[in-house]
């Protein structure tokens, strides 16, 4: 195969091109063009053609004061996050197939779903992931006026210990960051895609719920939209510099885990978790709805596609027209709930569990509730090593509707904000 990254990008964009227009960026009545970010998780197993497992598009996330306490709304609709959530749904449907009539990508043995040998996992993103990986690139391309208008709002909002807000503090490379909003938008506590991809390099893409899956790690990341600065000495070697930035942001920041520092051994990730270092590729292929030159706005809609399902169009983290209300304890109606929401993903997981043959007592090497729980415990421990222990509640200045806490400690991604008590 001559150029595998190019084949992966082409397969992802062709799948997107075949999806209906609804939910894709458009030209508004006043002639202004909408744009968005595209991400896709693609599986390859040579010599078969690539499988486009999931697609996400979007640049929006819910502001901190609009976070619903129930797991029925998708809080973060950035492309990479929707692609990852869609991939979890894809894994669940492939797992059901593996139990029934067989799957080309997953096998089930000894109580565990495992990727078949030779299957490689790719993440293609049409632009540099927000946060740490794109900080240098954004700084090199930003005009002076935009830079100073961002500075005002960010200085007004205090950062949580360890985390930088949005685009503040360019010089602070390596910092975990909340998602940048427009300067007039309310603060978000969703962490940047750079930070989330870094977590996936330590914990896998499958998340904590899929405890009966061997961790599924990224083997390759392909990134588009890298442009050299117009002038200055930086032009030379720019692509290599940016590729290095992506490597540093998505796994380089976790390199110290499990190594000795000043004679002290930091805790290593518990097996089966281990730091994986995906190969980073850059592509010149353009996504049709990249940010254009001239007047443009970001699209309000996000798109979620999972292989084997109809695509979903999301607004404010719900399907299509917003059924979003102020945070409450009543669930959204079924039809407004996205299949990639936490609740729907859990439902699909429980449906899969029901398909798994129950062991007769005394069987060796079969899955049990206790072994799943132990596995979940190791996942939680690995997460604590990467993000730190739960620390203080987040301050009132964030205007949050319920309790959130920031993680603390020596962990590489300390300062992460998590729900104080997760309901779902
Ligand atoms: Zn992002």
Boltz pocket constraint, residues with backbone or C-beta under 6 A from the ligand:
constraints:
  - pocket:
      binder: B
      contacts: [[A, 78], [A, 79], [A, 80], [A, 129], [A, 130], [A, 192], [A, 193], [A, 194]]
      max_distance: 6.0
